[in-house]
Amino acid sequence: MMPTNAYSQWLRDLVERPGPFYDSLYSLMCHTKFRYTVPNDNNRAEDGVALRRRFEEETSIKLPYLGECCVFEFMIGVAIRMNETMYDHENPDQVSDWFWEIMENVGLHLCTDEDIYEYGVVDCVTLMDVLMDRKYSKDGFGGGLFPIDLSHTDQRDVEVWYQMMEYLSKHK
């Protein structure tokens, strides 16, 4: 089920930054159910669903049942976990920065409204499929959230949490 307009806008406000428009991508990500194949990645899906409770607490707006986690919620949930893990007291809210870093890693940053209108949504859907079906290379390059140079493990078999922890330990 598509999130309500108020909830959808609230999600966008968490991660939006100046620059190209991504309305079509955000909508597509909201309409795409997040799926996972590695055990315990359901925890990251739960982080996405938890955003609904946070929205209700912050706005006092009750959401209807929205079903399972969507890709947009998943990606924001991961960015929030990254922000919490790498918390910076001088710059405490870097959720948007983390979100766009993983969007670039996956390649979704290229799906601006202009590009979607020109080329269609197929490429954006393909990028989400590569991420969720783990069709990226074993080091995470080519569509993974956390590409890692010289990783000794096949990132396609590692749950998102541990990918994130290795990525953060090597990149920040």
N, C-alpha and C positions, 0 to 999 in steps of 0.2 A: 504494500500500500504506500502511496506517495505521502510524505510528510505534509502536514498542514503548512500553509503559507508562512505563518508566524514562526513555526519551528524551522522551516527551511531557511528563512531569512536569518534566524538566530544562528544556525549552523554556519551560514555564509559569513556572518559578522565575526565569528571566531577565527576565520582563516583568510578573509579577503584582504587583498593588498592592492595598492595603486598599480595601474598598468592595463594590460589587455583584459577584455571581458571574458568571463568563463561561465555565464549563465546557463548555456546549453550543456556544458560539461557537468556543472553542479546538478542540474536536473537529471541528466543521464545517470550520474552516480547515485542519486537518490532513488531512481527507478530500478537500479541493478542490485539484486540481493547479493550480499557477500557470501561466498561459499569457501570452504576450506577442506583440505585433504589431510593435513597433519594434525595428529592428536594435540590437544591443548590450545590450538589456535581459536577454539571456541571462546577462550578467555578474552582474546582481543575483540571478538564479535560482541561479547558481553560489555566490554568497555564502550563500544559504539552504542549499544542499547542503553547503557547507563546515562548517556547524554540526554535521553528523553526525560529521565527523572530530574536531572540537573536543570533542564529547561523548565519543567513544571515548578520546581522549587524557586527558581529565579523570577519567573514571570507570573506565577499563579494561574497559568493557563493549563487546563487538563487536556491531554492529548488522547485521541481515540487509539484503539489498538492499531499499531503500525506493522505488526508482523516481525519478521526477522531483521537483523541488522543489514543495512544497505552499505554499499561501498563507501559512500561519503562519510557515514558515521564511523565506519571502520578506520578510514584514513585519519579522521580527526582524533579518534580515540588513541591511535598509535602516536600521533603528534603530541597529544597531551601526556602520554606516558614518557615520551622522550623529554618533554619539558620538565616533568617531575624528576626524572632520573638525572638530568643535567642542570638542575635548578641553579639559576644565577640570581643572587640576592640583589644585584644592581640592575638587572633586567629580567624581572621575574616572569613576564608573559612573552615567551618566545614560541608559543604554539603555532602561530602563523608561519614563522620562519622554519620550524621543523616540518610542518605540513608541506610547504613548498619544496623543501629539500627532498622529501620522499616522493612528491609528485614528479620532480625532475628525475629522480632515480628510476621511476617507473616509466617516464616519458609522457605522462599525462599533461604536463605543463605546455606541451605543444598543441593541445586541443582547445585553442581559443575559439570564441564564437566565430570569428572571421574564418578560421580554418575549417571548422565544422560546417559552416554554410557553404564553403567552397568545395570541400572534399567529402562531406558526409560524416556520419557518426561511426562508420565501420572501423576506422583505425582506432578510435577511442575505445570501442567495445573490445577490439582485439587486444589492446594494451591491458585492459582490465582482465580479460581472459588469461593472458600470459601470466599476470600476477597471481590470480586465484588458482589457476591450474598448474602453477609452478613450471612453466615452460621456458623459463630463463636458464642461463648457463649455471653451472654448479657453483660458481663464485658469486652468483647473484646479479651479475651484469646482464643487460639485455631484458630488463623488465622487473627485476626484484626490488623490494623496498630498500634493501640494505646490501648493495654490492660491496664485496670485501676482497681486496687484493690479497693474494697468498693465503687464503683460508684453507685450513686443513680438513674441513668438513664440507660435504655437499650441501649447500644452502637450501636446496630443494627438499631436503629431508629434515631440516631443522625448523622447529617452531619459531614463529615470528618473534617471540620474546627473546629467545637466545640469539637470533640473528641481530636484533636490535642491540642487545648488550655487547656483542662482539663489535658491531659497527661503531657504537659510541666509544668503546674503549680504544679503538684505533683511529677515530676521526676527530675526536674533540678533546 
